[in-house]
Amino acid sequence: MSETALSLLDRARGDANDESWRHLVSAYSPLLRAWLLRFEVAATDADDLVQDVLLTVLRELPKFEHCGHAGAFRSWLRSILVNRLREFWRSRKYRPATTGGSSWQQQLEQLADESSGVSREWNLEHDRHVMARLLEHVRPRFEAKTWEAFHRQMFDGQRADAVATELGMPLNSVYVARSRVLSTLRREAAGLVDE
């Protein structure tokens, strides 16, 4: 399979020993763990639950069909997280204390509800987190000057002509740098984050 032709999600459908699967795990583990800790899951239990969620993803990913709607994978992952949390708390006598006057069950229902504020927060955090990991992942593929031209335009908001002058690059090369990095990011993020 060509690395440039398939998204990280498609490549990760293979086997757990594949580099793409390891990258998916490293990208998602911190996000999942942070959300589990919000539900007052002990750190050691959170680590186990992250593994449970990821094992479910590994097992079910070959059957997962992206419906083409923005956030389909993100929603699918959130539902796996919610189900694992429900199973976890059902198997325990202890129930977490929650803030804001709602029960842990109500908070789980809010996370499960696509239209709730908690679900929208998951969506935003998910996309920011995954995009940050993807940026780290693709950066080594580019020369330092190419990355700098991209970064200055996209993150610092600099105009292409100013970047070209500062970096001593032809203006066209600055546009090409931005385009190449964005194209790579789009391929990697296909199916994982909203455009």
C-alpha positions as CSV (number, residue, x, y, z in Angstrom):
1,M,0.0,0.0,0.0
2,S,1.2,3.4,-0.9
3,E,1.7,5.6,2.2
4,T,0.7,8.7,0.2
5,A,-2.5,7.1,-1.1
6,L,-4.0,6.0,2.2
7,S,-4.9,7.8,5.4
8,L,-3.5,6.8,8.7
9,L,-6.9,5.3,9.5
10,D,-6.9,3.0,6.4
11,R,-3.3,1.9,7.0
12,A,-4.0,1.1,10.7
13,R,-6.6,-1.4,9.7
14,G,-3.8,-3.8,9.1
15,D,-2.1,-5.4,12.1
16,A,-1.2,-4.4,15.6
17,N,2.5,-4.6,14.8
18,D,2.2,-2.1,12.0
19,E,3.8,1.3,12.4
20,S,0.5,3.0,11.5
21,W,-1.3,1.2,14.3
22,R,1.4,2.2,16.7
23,H,1.1,5.8,15.6
24,L,-2.7,5.6,16.0
25,V,-2.2,4.3,19.5
26,S,0.3,7.0,20.4
27,A,-2.0,9.6,19.0
28,Y,-5.1,8.5,20.8
29,S,-3.9,7.1,24.1
30,P,-3.4,10.5,25.8
31,L,-6.8,11.8,24.6
32,L,-8.6,8.8,25.8
33,R,-6.8,8.7,29.2
34,A,-7.6,12.4,29.8
35,W,-11.3,11.8,29.2
36,L,-11.3,8.7,31.4
37,L,-9.8,10.8,34.2
38,R,-12.6,13.3,33.9
39,F,-14.9,10.4,35.0
40,E,-12.7,9.9,38.1
41,V,-11.2,6.7,36.9
42,A,-8.1,5.9,38.9
43,A,-4.9,6.3,36.9
44,T,-4.2,2.5,36.8
45,D,-7.7,1.8,35.8
46,A,-7.6,4.5,33.1
47,D,-4.5,2.8,31.6
48,D,-6.4,-0.5,31.5
49,L,-9.5,1.2,30.0
50,V,-7.4,2.9,27.3
51,Q,-6.1,-0.5,26.3
52,D,-9.7,-1.9,26.3
53,V,-10.9,0.9,24.0
54,L,-7.9,0.5,21.7
55,L,-8.3,-3.3,21.6
56,T,-11.9,-2.8,20.6
57,V,-10.8,-0.3,17.9
58,L,-8.2,-2.8,16.6
59,R,-10.8,-5.7,16.5
60,E,-13.6,-3.6,15.0
61,L,-11.7,-1.3,12.7
62,P,-11.7,-3.6,9.7
63,K,-15.5,-3.6,9.9
64,F,-15.7,0.2,10.4
65,E,-17.1,1.9,7.4
66,H,-16.7,5.6,7.3
67,C,-20.0,7.0,6.2
68,G,-18.4,10.1,4.7
69,H,-19.9,12.4,7.3
70,A,-17.4,14.7,9.1
71,G,-16.4,13.2,12.4
72,A,-17.7,9.6,11.8
73,F,-14.6,8.0,13.2
74,R,-14.5,10.4,16.1
75,S,-18.1,9.6,17.0
76,W,-17.5,5.9,16.7
77,L,-14.5,6.2,19.0
78,R,-16.5,8.2,21.5
79,S,-19.2,5.6,21.6
80,I,-16.6,2.9,22.3
81,L,-15.3,5.0,25.1
82,V,-18.7,5.5,26.6
83,N,-19.5,1.8,26.4
84,R,-16.3,0.8,28.1
85,L,-16.9,3.4,30.8
86,R,-20.4,2.0,31.4
87,E,-19.1,-1.5,31.6
88,F,-16.4,-0.4,34.0
89,W,-18.7,1.4,36.4
90,R,-21.3,-1.4,36.2
91,S,-18.6,-3.9,37.3
92,R,-17.6,-1.7,40.3
93,K,-19.5,-0.9,43.5
94,Y,-17.9,2.5,43.7
95,R,-19.5,5.2,41.6
96,P,-17.7,8.4,40.9
97,A,-18.7,11.7,42.5
98,T,-19.3,14.2,39.7
99,T,-19.2,18.0,39.7
100,G,-22.0,20.3,38.6
101,G,-24.8,18.4,40.3
102,S,-25.2,15.7,37.7
103,S,-24.6,12.0,38.2
104,W,-21.9,10.0,36.4
105,Q,-24.6,8.3,34.4
106,Q,-26.0,11.7,33.2
107,Q,-22.5,12.8,32.2
108,L,-22.0,9.5,30.3
109,E,-25.3,10.1,28.5
110,Q,-24.2,13.6,27.7
111,L,-21.0,12.3,26.2
112,A,-23.0,9.7,24.2
113,D,-25.5,12.4,22.9
114,E,-24.1,13.8,19.7
115,S,-25.8,17.1,20.3
116,S,-24.7,17.8,23.9
117,G,-22.2,20.3,25.0
118,V,-20.0,17.5,26.4
119,S,-20.0,15.8,23.0
120,R,-19.2,19.0,21.2
121,E,-16.3,19.5,23.7
122,W,-15.1,15.9,22.9
123,N,-15.2,16.8,19.1
124,L,-13.2,19.9,19.5
125,E,-10.6,18.3,21.8
126,H,-10.4,15.3,19.6
127,D,-9.7,17.3,16.5
128,R,-7.1,19.6,18.2
129,H,-5.4,16.6,19.8
130,V,-5.2,14.5,16.7
131,M,-4.1,17.3,14.5
132,A,-1.3,18.2,16.9
133,R,-0.2,14.5,16.8
134,L,-0.4,14.4,13.0
135,L,1.7,17.6,12.8
136,E,4.4,15.9,14.9
137,H,4.1,12.8,12.8
138,V,4.5,14.4,9.4
139,R,7.1,17.1,10.3
140,P,10.1,14.8,9.8
141,R,9.1,14.2,6.2
142,F,9.9,17.8,5.2
143,E,13.0,19.8,5.1
144,A,13.3,22.5,7.8
145,K,12.8,25.4,5.4
146,T,9.7,23.8,3.9
147,W,8.2,23.2,7.3
148,E,9.1,26.8,8.5
149,A,7.4,28.3,5.4
150,F,4.3,26.2,6.1
151,H,4.3,27.0,9.8
152,R,4.8,30.8,9.4
153,Q,1.9,31.0,6.9
154,M,-0.6,28.7,8.7
155,F,0.2,29.2,12.4
156,D,1.8,32.6,12.5
157,G,-0.6,34.1,9.9
158,Q,2.3,35.6,7.9
159,R,1.7,36.5,4.2
160,A,3.5,34.4,1.7
161,D,5.5,37.3,0.3
162,A,6.8,38.1,3.8
163,V,7.8,34.5,4.5
164,A,9.6,34.4,1.1
165,T,11.6,37.5,2.0
166,E,12.4,36.3,5.5
167,L,13.4,32.8,4.5
168,G,15.2,33.8,1.3
169,M,12.9,31.6,-0.8
170,P,11.1,32.3,-4.1
171,L,7.5,33.2,-3.6
172,N,6.3,30.2,-5.6
173,S,8.4,27.8,-3.3
174,V,6.6,29.2,-0.2
175,Y,3.2,28.5,-1.8
176,V,4.4,25.0,-2.8
177,A,5.7,24.3,0.7
178,R,2.4,25.2,2.3
179,S,0.5,23.1,-0.3
180,R,2.8,20.0,0.1
181,V,2.4,20.0,3.9
182,L,-1.3,20.6,3.8
183,S,-1.8,17.9,1.2
184,T,0.2,15.4,3.4
185,L,-1.8,16.4,6.5
186,R,-5.1,16.0,4.6
187,R,-4.2,12.5,3.5
188,E,-3.1,11.5,7.1
189,A,-6.2,13.1,8.7
190,A,-8.7,11.7,6.2
191,G,-11.5,10.2,8.2
192,L,-10.0,11.3,11.5
193,V,-10.7,15.0,11.8
194,D,-13.0,17.5,10.2
195,E,-11.4,19.6,7.5
